[in-house]
């Protein structure tokens, strides 16, 4: 069994929706749940990755694959590209309050990791580290010398990994309470100089 890290393809979009939903601790659900009546949130989120020319496009993601099975992935892009994103017509303005801590903790001038997650059976095998290593390599190839990400302070497993790999807390804000969010407490902006 050989593990490979590769660029995401359109066929990976359902996996990318899972990654976003898992990585954001319920934030994506808070934004998109019920946006299209009768559709599951993961199906709604899949549209984001098909919007070419935006930072959400599948082309900004990598996946870990073993024997043809996607085990997880990472979605990242140069932060400055966010300004060119058109508004997402599926996000109601009243839901934007949930992203305010993330907006206030803006990762200026960095390669921003929007999300990283693995399926449960792939955890604790060093795959997240390999994905993060590839993201750092991608940042360097774009001549970016800093990688950043957001994490909930109570996501102890992720926080421990990031600290172990040299990510440091740059700032924090209180999260906004919502029933979809799996974590309360603060949202941290962490970064690593390459």
NUTI-781157 format. One line per field, with one value per atom (N, C-alpha, C, CB): atom name; residue in one letter; residue number from 1; x, y, z. Coordinates in steps of 0.1 Angstrom, whole numbers, plus 5000, padded with zeros to 4 digits. Glycine has a CB too. Example, Ala and Ser with C-alpha at 12.3 -4.5 7.8 and 13.67 -1.06 7.14 Angstrom:
<pts>
nukol	N;CA;C;CB;N;CA;C;CB
gutor	a;a;a;a;s;s;s;s
marba	1;1;1;1;2;2;2;2
c1	5132;5123;5132;5113;5128;5137;5129;5141
c2	4943;4955;4967;4955;4978;4989;5000;4994
c3	5078;5078;5078;5090;5071;5071;5079;5057
</pts>
This chain:
<pts>
nukol	N;CA;C;CB;N;CA;C;CB;N;CA;C;CB;N;CA;C;CB;N;CA;C;CB;N;CA;C;CB;N;CA;C;CB;N;CA;C;CB;N;CA;C;CB;N;CA;C;CB;N;CA;C;CB;N;CA;C;CB;N;CA;C;CB;N;CA;C;CB;N;CA;C;CB;N;CA;C;CB;N;CA;C;CB;N;CA;C;CB;N;CA;C;CB;N;CA;C;CB;N;CA;C;CB;N;CA;C;CB;N;CA;C;CB;N;CA;C;CB;N;CA;C;CB;N;CA;C;CB;N;CA;C;CB;N;CA;C;CB;N;CA;C;CB;N;CA;C;CB;N;CA;C;CB;N;CA;C;CB;N;CA;C;CB;N;CA;C;CB;N;CA;C;CB;N;CA;C;CB;N;CA;C;CB;N;CA;C;CB;N;CA;C;CB;N;CA;C;CB;N;CA;C;CB;N;CA;C;CB;N;CA;C;CB;N;CA;C;CB;N;CA;C;CB;N;CA;C;CB;N;CA;C;CB;N;CA;C;CB;N;CA;C;CB;N;CA;C;CB;N;CA;C;CB;N;CA;C;CB;N;CA;C;CB;N;CA;C;CB;N;CA;C;CB;N;CA;C;CB;N;CA;C;CB;N;CA;C;CB;N;CA;C;CB;N;CA;C;CB;N;CA;C;CB;N;CA;C;CB;N;CA;C;CB;N;CA;C;CB;N;CA;C;CB;N;CA;C;CB;N;CA;C;CB;N;CA;C;CB;N;CA;C;CB;N;CA;C;CB;N;CA;C;CB;N;CA;C;CB;N;CA;C;CB;N;CA;C;CB;N;CA;C;CB;N;CA;C;CB;N;CA;C;CB;N;CA;C;CB;N;CA;C;CB;N;CA;C;CB;N;CA;C;CB;N;CA;C;CB;N;CA;C;CB;N;CA;C;CB;N;CA;C;CB;N;CA;C;CB;N;CA;C;CB;N;CA;C;CB;N;CA;C;CB;N;CA;C;CB;N;CA;C;CB;N;CA;C;CB;N;CA;C;CB;N;CA;C;CB;N;CA;C;CB;N;CA;C;CB;N;CA;C;CB;N;CA;C;CB;N;CA;C;CB;N;CA;C;CB;N;CA;C;CB;N;CA;C;CB;N;CA;C;CB;N;CA;C;CB;N;CA;C;CB;N;CA;C;CB;N;CA;C;CB;N;CA;C;CB;N;CA;C;CB;N;CA;C;CB;N;CA;C;CB;N;CA;C;CB;N;CA;C;CB;N;CA;C;CB;N;CA;C;CB;N;CA;C;CB;N;CA;C;CB;N;CA;C;CB;N;CA;C;CB;N;CA;C;CB;N;CA;C;CB;N;CA;C;CB;N;CA;C;CB;N;CA;C;CB;N;CA;C;CB;N;CA;C;CB;N;CA;C;CB;N;CA;C;CB;N;CA;C;CB;N;CA;C;CB;N;CA;C;CB;N;CA;C;CB;N;CA;C;CB;N;CA;C;CB;N;CA;C;CB;N;CA;C;CB;N;CA;C;CB;N;CA;C;CB;N;CA;C;CB;N;CA;C;CB;N;CA;C;CB;N;CA;C;CB;N;CA;C;CB;N;CA;C;CB;N;CA;C;CB;N;CA;C;CB;N;CA;C;CB;N;CA;C;CB;N;CA;C;CB;N;CA;C;CB;N;CA;C;CB;N;CA;C;CB;N;CA;C;CB;N;CA;C;CB;N;CA;C;CB;N;CA;C;CB;N;CA;C;CB;N;CA;C;CB;N;CA;C;CB;N;CA;C;CB;N;CA;C;CB;N;CA;C;CB;N;CA;C;CB;N;CA;C;CB;N;CA;C;CB;N;CA;C;CB;N;CA;C;CB;N;CA;C;CB;N;CA;C;CB;N;CA;C;CB;N;CA;C;CB;N;CA;C;CB;N;CA;C;CB;N;CA;C;CB;N;CA;C;CB;N;CA;C;CB;N;CA;C;CB;N;CA;C;CB;N;CA;C;CB;N;CA;C;CB;N;CA;C;CB;N;CA;C;CB;N;CA;C;CB;N;CA;C;CB;N;CA;C;CB;N;CA;C;CB;N;CA;C;CB;N;CA;C;CB;N;CA;C;CB;N;CA;C;CB;N;CA;C;CB;N;CA;C;CB;N;CA;C;CB;N;CA;C;CB
gutor	x;x;x;x;x;x;x;x;x;x;x;x;x;x;x;x;x;x;x;x;x;x;x;x;x;x;x;x;x;x;x;x;x;x;x;x;x;x;x;x;x;x;x;x;x;x;x;x;x;x;x;x;x;x;x;x;x;x;x;x;x;x;x;x;x;x;x;x;x;x;x;x;x;x;x;x;x;x;x;x;x;x;x;x;x;x;x;x;x;x;x;x;x;x;x;x;x;x;x;x;x;x;x;x;x;x;x;x;x;x;x;x;x;x;x;x;x;x;x;x;x;x;x;x;x;x;x;x;x;x;x;x;x;x;x;x;x;x;x;x;x;x;x;x;x;x;x;x;x;x;x;x;x;x;x;x;x;x;x;x;x;x;x;x;x;x;x;x;x;x;x;x;x;x;x;x;x;x;x;x;x;x;x;x;x;x;x;x;x;x;x;x;x;x;x;x;x;x;x;x;x;x;x;x;x;x;x;x;x;x;x;x;x;x;x;x;x;x;x;x;x;x;x;x;x;x;x;x;x;x;x;x;x;x;x;x;x;x;x;x;x;x;x;x;x;x;x;x;x;x;x;x;x;x;x;x;x;x;x;x;x;x;x;x;x;x;x;x;x;x;x;x;x;x;x;x;x;x;x;x;x;x;x;x;x;x;x;x;x;x;x;x;x;x;x;x;x;x;x;x;x;x;x;x;x;x;x;x;x;x;x;x;x;x;x;x;x;x;x;x;x;x;x;x;x;x;x;x;x;x;x;x;x;x;x;x;x;x;x;x;x;x;x;x;x;x;x;x;x;x;x;x;x;x;x;x;x;x;x;x;x;x;x;x;x;x;x;x;x;x;x;x;x;x;x;x;x;x;x;x;x;x;x;x;x;x;x;x;x;x;x;x;x;x;x;x;x;x;x;x;x;x;x;x;x;x;x;x;x;x;x;x;x;x;x;x;x;x;x;x;x;x;x;x;x;x;x;x;x;x;x;x;x;x;x;x;x;x;x;x;x;x;x;x;x;x;x;x;x;x;x;x;x;x;x;x;x;x;x;x;x;x;x;x;x;x;x;x;x;x;x;x;x;x;x;x;x;x;x;x;x;x;x;x;x;x;x;x;x;x;x;x;x;x;x;x;x;x;x;x;x;x;x;x;x;x;x;x;x;x;x;x;x;x;x;x;x;x;x;x;x;x;x;x;x;x;x;x;x;x;x;x;x;x;x;x;x;x;x;x;x;x;x;x;x;x;x;x;x;x;x;x;x;x;x;x;x;x;x;x;x;x;x;x;x;x;x;x;x;x;x;x;x;x;x;x;x;x;x;x;x;x;x;x;x;x;x;x;x;x;x;x;x;x;x;x;x;x;x;x;x;x;x;x;x;x;x;x;x;x;x;x;x;x;x;x;x;x;x;x;x;x;x;x;x;x;x;x;x;x;x;x;x;x;x;x;x;x;x;x;x;x;x;x;x;x;x;x;x;x;x;x;x;x;x;x;x;x;x;x;x;x;x;x;x;x;x;x;x;x;x;x;x;x;x;x;x;x;x;x;x;x;x;x;x;x;x;x;x;x;x;x;x;x;x;x;x;x;x;x;x;x;x;x;x;x;x;x;x;x;x;x;x;x;x;x;x;x;x;x;x;x;x;x;x;x;x;x;x;x;x;x;x;x;x;x;x;x;x;x;x;x;x;x;x;x;x;x;x;x;x;x;x;x;x;x;x;x;x;x;x;x;x;x;x;x;x;x;x;x;x;x;x;x;x;x
marba	1;1;1;1;2;2;2;2;3;3;3;3;4;4;4;4;5;5;5;5;6;6;6;6;7;7;7;7;8;8;8;8;9;9;9;9;10;10;10;10;11;11;11;11;12;12;12;12;13;13;13;13;14;14;14;14;15;15;15;15;16;16;16;16;17;17;17;17;18;18;18;18;19;19;19;19;20;20;20;20;21;21;21;21;22;22;22;22;23;23;23;23;24;24;24;24;25;25;25;25;26;26;26;26;27;27;27;27;28;28;28;28;29;29;29;29;30;30;30;30;31;31;31;31;32;32;32;32;33;33;33;33;34;34;34;34;35;35;35;35;36;36;36;36;37;37;37;37;38;38;38;38;39;39;39;39;40;40;40;40;41;41;41;41;42;42;42;42;43;43;43;43;44;44;44;44;45;45;45;45;46;46;46;46;47;47;47;47;48;48;48;48;49;49;49;49;50;50;50;50;51;51;51;51;52;52;52;52;53;53;53;53;54;54;54;54;55;55;55;55;56;56;56;56;57;57;57;57;58;58;58;58;59;59;59;59;60;60;60;60;61;61;61;61;62;62;62;62;63;63;63;63;64;64;64;64;65;65;65;65;66;66;66;66;67;67;67;67;68;68;68;68;69;69;69;69;70;70;70;70;71;71;71;71;72;72;72;72;73;73;73;73;74;74;74;74;75;75;75;75;76;76;76;76;77;77;77;77;78;78;78;78;79;79;79;79;80;80;80;80;81;81;81;81;82;82;82;82;83;83;83;83;84;84;84;84;85;85;85;85;86;86;86;86;87;87;87;87;88;88;88;88;89;89;89;89;90;90;90;90;91;91;91;91;92;92;92;92;93;93;93;93;94;94;94;94;95;95;95;95;96;96;96;96;97;97;97;97;98;98;98;98;99;99;99;99;100;100;100;100;101;101;101;101;102;102;102;102;103;103;103;103;104;104;104;104;105;105;105;105;106;106;106;106;107;107;107;107;108;108;108;108;109;109;109;109;110;110;110;110;111;111;111;111;112;112;112;112;113;113;113;113;114;114;114;114;115;115;115;115;116;116;116;116;117;117;117;117;118;118;118;118;119;119;119;119;120;120;120;120;121;121;121;121;122;122;122;122;123;123;123;123;124;124;124;124;125;125;125;125;126;126;126;126;127;127;127;127;128;128;128;128;129;129;129;129;130;130;130;130;131;131;131;131;132;132;132;132;133;133;133;133;134;134;134;134;135;135;135;135;136;136;136;136;137;137;137;137;138;138;138;138;139;139;139;139;140;140;140;140;141;141;141;141;142;142;142;142;143;143;143;143;144;144;144;144;145;145;145;145;146;146;146;146;147;147;147;147;148;148;148;148;149;149;149;149;150;150;150;150;151;151;151;151;152;152;152;152;153;153;153;153;154;154;154;154;155;155;155;155;156;156;156;156;157;157;157;157;158;158;158;158;159;159;159;159;160;160;160;160;161;161;161;161;162;162;162;162;163;163;163;163;164;164;164;164;165;165;165;165;166;166;166;166;167;167;167;167;168;168;168;168;169;169;169;169;170;170;170;170;171;171;171;171;172;172;172;172;173;173;173;173;174;174;174;174;175;175;175;175;176;176;176;176;177;177;177;177;178;178;178;178;179;179;179;179;180;180;180;180;181;181;181;181;182;182;182;182;183;183;183;183;184;184;184;184;185;185;185;185;186;186;186;186;187;187;187;187;188;188;188;188;189;189;189;189;190;190;190;190;191;191;191;191;192;192;192;192;193;193;193;193;194;194;194;194
c1	5008;5000;5009;4990;5007;5015;5007;5023;5011;5003;5009;5005;5000;5004;4997;5002;5003;4997;4996;5005;4984;4983;4973;4978;4973;4964;4950;4967;4940;4926;4921;4918;4912;4905;4890;4908;4883;4868;4861;4862;4866;4860;4862;4866;4871;4874;4864;4888;4856;4848;4840;4838;4833;4826;4835;4819;4848;4857;4861;4870;4863;4866;4855;4869;4843;4832;4833;4818;4836;4838;4849;4840;4860;4872;4868;4884;4862;4858;4849;4851;4839;4830;4836;4818;4845;4852;4862;4859;4870;4880;4875;4889;4864;4859;4851;4851;4850;4843;4828;4850;4821;4807;4805;4802;4815;4814;4807;4827;4812;4806;4791;4813;4787;4773;4765;4772;4771;4764;4762;4772;4771;4769;4760;4783;4760;4753;4741;4762;4739;4728;4715;4728;4707;4694;4694;4687;4706;4707;4699;4721;4698;4690;4680;4699;4668;4658;4658;4644;4658;4657;4671;4649;4682;4695;4703;4702;4711;4720;4731;4726;4736;4747;4759;4751;4763;4775;4773;4779;4761;4758;4758;4744;4753;4754;4768;4746;4776;4790;4798;4797;4794;4802;4802;4795;4792;4792;4804;4779;4808;4820;4832;4823;4834;4846;4846;4849;4834;4833;4833;4820;4834;4834;4849;4829;4852;4865;4868;4867;4881;4885;4883;4877;4879;4878;4888;4863;4890;4899;4893;4903;4880;4874;4874;4859;4879;4879;4888;4885;4884;4891;4906;4885;4909;4923;4932;4924;4927;4935;4936;4929;4933;4933;4942;4919;4947;4955;4948;4970;4950;4944;4954;4932;4952;4961;4953;4964;4959;4953;4961;4950;4955;4962;4953;4963;4960;4953;4940;4951;4940;4929;4918;4923;4920;4910;4915;4908;4907;4910;4909;4901;4919;4919;4917;4933;4919;4917;4924;4924;4924;4930;4932;4922;4937;4940;4937;4955;4931;4927;4934;4911;4942;4950;4952;4963;4956;4958;4965;4945;4971;4977;4966;4985;4967;4957;4952;4962;4962;4958;4948;4971;4946;4937;4922;4940;4920;4906;4899;4907;4906;4900;4892;4910;4897;4890;4878;4900;4875;4863;4850;4864;4841;4828;4820;4821;4810;4802;4796;4791;4794;4788;4773;4793;4765;4750;4743;4744;4749;4742;4744;4747;4753;4755;4746;4770;4736;4728;4736;4715;4734;4741;4739;4736;4728;4726;4735;4711;4741;4749;4764;4748;4767;4781;4787;4782;4779;4784;4793;4773;4790;4797;4812;4790;4814;4828;4836;4828;4830;4837;4850;4827;4850;4863;4874;4862;4871;4880;4884;4874;4875;4877;4886;4864;4883;4892;4906;4885;4907;4921;4926;4920;4927;4931;4946;4928;4948;4962;4970;4962;4972;4978;4991;4979;4993;5006;5011;5016;5002;5006;4999;5003;5004;4997;4988;5008;4975;4964;4959;4953;4960;4954;4939;4962;4930;4916;4911;4907;4916;4911;4920;4897;4921;4928;4920;4943;4917;4910;4912;4895;4911;4912;4900;4925;4897;4886;4891;4883;4882;4886;4896;4874;4894;4903;4917;4897;4919;4932;4940;4931;4934;4940;4951;4930;4960;4972;4981;4966;4983;4992;5003;4985;5003;5013;5008;5026;4996;4991;4989;4978;4984;4982;4995;4975;5006;5019;5024;5029;5021;5025;5018;5023;5005;4997;5002;4982;5005;5010;5024;5011;5033;5046;5044;5054;5034;5032;5027;5022;5018;5013;5025;5002;5034;5045;5054;5054;5056;5063;5056;5065;5043;5035;5037;5020;5037;5039;5052;5038;5063;5076;5077;5087;5071;5071;5064;5065;5056;5049;5056;5034;5068;5076;5069;5080;5061;5055;5063;5040;5066;5075;5067;5086;5054;5046;5034;5043;5031;5018;5010;5021;4997;4988;4975;4984;4969;4956;4949;4959;4936;4928;4925;4914;4924;4920;4912;4933;4903;4896;4905;4882;4906;4915;4912;4915;4899;4895;4896;4881;4902;4905;4919;4903;4920;4932;4941;4930;4936;4944;4951;4936;4943;4948;4958;4937;4955;4963;4977;4957;4977;4989;4998;4986;4992;4999;5006;4990;4998;5003;5015;4992;5013;5024;5036;5020;5035;5046;5053;5041;5046;5052;5057;5042;5057;5063;5053;5073;5040;5031;5029;5017;5029;5027;5015;5040;5009;4997;5001;4991;4994;4996;4986;4996;4973;4963;4951;4958;4941;4929;4917;4931;4905;4892;4882;4887;4872;4862;4853;4853;4850;4841;4827;4842;4819;4805;4797;4799;4788;4781;4770;4774;4770;4760;4758;4764;4746;4744;4752;4729;4756;4764;4778;4763;4783;4797;4801;4802;4811;4815;4824;4821;4829;4838;4834;4853;4836;4834;4848;4824;4848;4861;4866;4871;4879;4885;4889;4898;4889;4895;4909;4886;4919;4933;4937;4942;4945;4953;4967;4953;4971;4985;4992;4984;5005;5013;5027;5015;5034;5047;5055;5046;5067;5076;5084;5085;5085;5092;5107;5085
c2	4988;5000;5012;5000;5020;5032;5045;5033;5053;5066;5076;5071;5083;5094;5106;5090;5118;5131;5136;5140;5140;5145;5157;5134;5164;5175;5169;5183;5177;5172;5173;5180;5165;5164;5166;5151;5170;5171;5159;5174;5147;5135;5135;5123;5144;5144;5154;5148;5161;5171;5166;5177;5154;5150;5148;5137;5144;5142;5156;5135;5166;5179;5186;5188;5183;5188;5182;5184;5169;5163;5169;5147;5171;5177;5191;5179;5199;5213;5212;5220;5203;5202;5196;5193;5187;5181;5191;5168;5198;5207;5219;5211;5224;5237;5236;5244;5224;5222;5227;5230;5226;5230;5244;5230;5251;5265;5264;5272;5254;5253;5249;5242;5241;5237;5250;5226;5258;5270;5280;5277;5280;5288;5283;5291;5270;5264;5256;5256;5251;5242;5249;5239;5242;5247;5257;5252;5260;5270;5266;5273;5254;5248;5238;5242;5242;5233;5219;5239;5209;5195;5189;5194;5197;5191;5190;5200;5180;5178;5188;5163;5192;5203;5199;5205;5186;5182;5184;5168;5182;5183;5198;5177;5207;5221;5226;5229;5221;5225;5221;5220;5210;5206;5216;5193;5225;5235;5245;5243;5247;5256;5252;5257;5239;5234;5234;5220;5236;5236;5250;5229;5260;5274;5278;5284;5275;5278;5293;5274;5297;5311;5316;5319;5308;5312;5304;5310;5309;5302;5289;5310;5287;5275;5264;5278;5266;5256;5244;5263;5233;5220;5221;5209;5230;5231;5236;5240;5241;5246;5236;5259;5223;5213;5201;5207;5194;5182;5171;5184;5159;5148;5137;5141;5130;5118;5106;5117;5097;5086;5073;5088;5062;5050;5039;5046;5032;5022;5027;5010;5039;5045;5050;5034;5050;5054;5068;5044;5078;5091;5089;5102;5093;5092;5105;5086;5116;5129;5140;5130;5152;5162;5175;5164;5185;5198;5208;5199;5219;5230;5242;5232;5248;5260;5268;5256;5281;5290;5303;5294;5311;5324;5333;5330;5338;5346;5358;5351;5364;5376;5373;5382;5360;5357;5358;5343;5358;5359;5371;5358;5382;5395;5394;5406;5385;5384;5375;5378;5368;5359;5367;5351;5362;5368;5363;5365;5371;5366;5352;5376;5344;5331;5333;5320;5331;5334;5325;5333;5314;5305;5309;5291;5318;5322;5335;5325;5333;5344;5354;5339;5366;5377;5375;5391;5371;5369;5359;5366;5350;5340;5344;5327;5355;5360;5362;5372;5365;5367;5356;5370;5343;5332;5332;5319;5339;5339;5351;5339;5360;5372;5370;5381;5360;5358;5354;5347;5347;5343;5355;5331;5363;5375;5385;5382;5386;5395;5390;5397;5377;5371;5368;5357;5378;5377;5373;5390;5363;5357;5364;5343;5377;5386;5380;5400;5380;5377;5363;5386;5353;5340;5330;5336;5318;5307;5301;5295;5303;5300;5286;5311;5279;5265;5267;5255;5266;5267;5255;5269;5244;5232;5220;5229;5211;5198;5188;5199;5177;5166;5153;5169;5143;5129;5121;5122;5111;5102;5094;5091;5090;5084;5073;5080;5064;5052;5056;5043;5068;5073;5081;5081;5083;5092;5084;5097;5092;5087;5078;5079;5082;5075;5084;5067;5097;5106;5112;5099;5110;5115;5130;5108;5135;5150;5157;5153;5152;5157;5158;5149;5147;5147;5158;5133;5159;5169;5183;5168;5186;5199;5201;5200;5191;5192;5197;5179;5190;5194;5208;5184;5212;5226;5236;5228;5233;5242;5242;5237;5231;5230;5239;5216;5238;5246;5261;5242;5264;5278;5283;5280;5275;5279;5281;5269;5272;5273;5285;5260;5291;5304;5315;5303;5313;5323;5330;5334;5322;5327;5320;5323;5328;5324;5322;5334;5322;5320;5312;5333;5302;5294;5298;5279;5299;5302;5293;5317;5292;5285;5289;5269;5286;5288;5275;5296;5275;5263;5268;5255;5260;5262;5258;5255;5266;5263;5250;5274;5246;5233;5221;5234;5223;5212;5207;5216;5200;5197;5188;5189;5179;5170;5179;5159;5187;5195;5205;5203;5212;5222;5216;5228;5204;5197;5194;5184;5190;5187;5200;5181;5210;5223;5228;5233;5228;5233;5224;5233;5211;5202;5204;5187;5209;5212;5226;5209;5233;5247;5258;5247;5256;5267;5274;5261;5287;5295;5303;5304;5306;5314;5328;5313;5334;5348;5357;5350;5352;5360;5351;5372;5356;5348;5358;5340;5352;5359;5348;5365;5353;5344;5339;5351;5327;5322;5326;5306;5326;5329;5317;5337;5317;5305;5301;5306;5289;5284;5269;5287;5264;5249;5240;5246;5244;5236;5235;5241;5245;5245;5235;5259;5227;5216;5221;5205;5233;5238;5252;5239;5255;5269;5275;5270;5286;5292;5300;5281;5301;5310;5303;5316;5311;5307;5313;5312;5305;5309;5311;5299;5321;5322;5317;5337;5307;5302;5303;5287;5305;5307;5300;5321;5298;5292;5299;5276;5303;5309;5298;5320;5298;5288;5292;5285
c3	5000;5000;5000;5012;4989;4988;4990;4975;4999;5001;4991;5015;4984;4975;4979;4960;4977;4979;4965;4989;4960;4947;4947;4938;4936;4934;4933;4921;4938;4937;4923;4947;4920;4907;4909;4900;4899;4900;4907;4887;4905;4911;4926;4905;4931;4946;4953;4948;4946;4952;4964;4942;4963;4976;4988;4973;4985;4996;5001;4991;4992;4997;5005;4985;5002;5010;5024;5004;5025;5038;5046;5037;5039;5045;5051;5035;5043;5048;5060;5037;5060;5071;5083;5067;5082;5093;5099;5089;5090;5094;5101;5083;5098;5103;5116;5092;5121;5134;5134;5144;5123;5122;5116;5135;5113;5107;5093;5106;5085;5072;5073;5064;5082;5084;5088;5095;5097;5101;5089;5112;5080;5068;5058;5062;5055;5044;5047;5036;5059;5063;5059;5078;5051;5046;5035;5058;5030;5019;5007;5016;5004;4993;5000;4982;5001;5007;5001;5006;5010;5005;5002;4993;5003;5000;5013;4990;5014;5025;5024;5025;5036;5036;5028;5051;5029;5021;5006;5024;5002;4987;4984;4984;4993;4990;4990;5001;4999;5000;4987;5012;4981;4969;4958;4964;4958;4947;4948;4948;4960;4962;4954;4977;4954;4948;4933;4953;4927;4913;4907;4908;4916;4912;4908;4924;4895;4891;4892;4876;4893;4895;4909;4885;4918;4932;4941;4937;4953;4962;4966;4974;4966;4970;4960;4973;4948;4937;4941;4924;4936;4939;4935;4931;4926;4921;4932;4909;4943;4954;4965;4960;4962;4972;4968;4974;4978;4976;4984;4980;4979;4987;4989;4979;5000;5003;4998;5019;4991;4985;4987;4970;4989;4991;4984;5006;4974;4967;4960;4975;4955;4949;4958;4940;4971;4981;4987;4992;4986;4992;5007;4987;5015;5029;5036;5034;5029;5034;5025;5048;5030;5021;5028;5009;5020;5025;5015;5029;5019;5010;5014;5010;5004;5008;4995;5014;4997;4986;4992;4979;4983;4987;4992;4976;5004;5011;5002;5024;4995;4987;4976;4981;4972;4962;4967;4957;4980;4985;4981;5000;4979;4975;4962;4974;4953;4940;4940;4930;4951;4952;4950;4965;4941;4941;4953;4928;4958;4969;4966;4973;4975;4973;4975;4984;4964;4965;4975;4951;4979;4988;5003;4986;5006;5020;5023;5023;5031;5035;5044;5042;5041;5049;5064;5044;5068;5083;5089;5085;5081;5086;5087;5077;5082;5081;5095;5073;5105;5118;5123;5128;5119;5123;5118;5119;5107;5102;5107;5087;5114;5118;5126;5127;5135;5142;5132;5153;5122;5112;5103;5103;5100;5091;5099;5087;5112;5120;5122;5134;5122;5123;5109;5131;5101;5087;5085;5079;5078;5076;5065;5074;5066;5056;5051;5061;5038;5032;5034;5037;5035;5038;5028;5052;5029;5022;5032;5017;5030;5040;5038;5039;5049;5049;5054;5058;5045;5049;5057;5037;5054;5061;5058;5058;5068;5066;5075;5070;5069;5076;5070;5077;5078;5073;5077;5080;5070;5074;5086;5062;5095;5108;5107;5115;5097;5096;5091;5086;5087;5083;5093;5070;5104;5115;5122;5125;5128;5136;5128;5147;5115;5106;5100;5095;5104;5099;5086;5097;5082;5069;5070;5065;5081;5082;5081;5096;5087;5086;5072;5095;5064;5050;5042;5044;5045;5038;5041;5042;5054;5058;5052;5073;5051;5045;5030;5045;5023;5009;5008;5003;5017;5017;5019;5028;5028;5030;5017;5042;5011;4998;4987;4993;4987;4977;4980;4977;4992;4996;4991;5011;4994;4990;4975;4995;4967;4953;4947;4947;4955;4952;4958;4956;4964;4970;4982;4960;4989;5002;5013;5002;5023;5034;5047;5036;5046;5058;5055;5065;5063;5062;5074;5061;5072;5083;5083;5083;5094;5095;5107;5096;5108;5119;5126;5116;5139;5147;5159;5150;5163;5176;5187;5177;5197;5209;5215;5219;5214;5221;5212;5226;5200;5191;5194;5175;5206;5212;5203;5224;5195;5186;5176;5180;5169;5158;5164;5151;5175;5181;5185;5193;5190;5194;5182;5201;5171;5159;5153;5148;5152;5147;5155;5146;5168;5177;5175;5191;5174;5172;5159;5173;5149;5136;5135;5125;5146;5145;5143;5135;5143;5141;5155;5136;5154;5166;5166;5168;5178;5179;5175;5193;5166;5162;5168;5147;5170;5176;5179;5166;5186;5189;5190;5202;5188;5190;5195;5176;5203;5208;5196;5218;5196;5185;5188;5184;5177;5179;5181;5166;5191;5195;5185;5209;5181;5171;5174;5156;5173;5176;5166;5174;5155;5146;5150;5131;5157;5160;5171;5165;5168;5177;5188;5170;5187;5197;5201;5191;5214;5218;5222;5230;5229;5233;5221;5236;5221;5211;5198;5217;5187;5175;5174;5162;5171;5170;5156;5177;5153;5140;5144;5135;5137;5139;5126;5143;5127;5115;5117;5111;5106;5106;5096;5104;5100;5090;5084;5097;5071;5063;5061;5050
</pts>
